[in-house]
């Protein structure tokens, strides 16, 4: 009687050879997908200067300014009529 793991094998190759073949196929598929979708931008307009990108990522984010009229913790005083 065969063991449960032997029934699930697709080939009768040694396990190391089977794993190596599967990894080669996966790497080939990932390479094809990368070449098809990520290797080149769609247009030349999509390229940005490297200095601008570095400046954007390395700069400090601006401090958030809260105006008194938009702050929910400080309600505006009610109007009084005389």
Helices and strands as residue ranges (DSSP letters): H 4-8, H 15-37, G 44-46, H 50-58
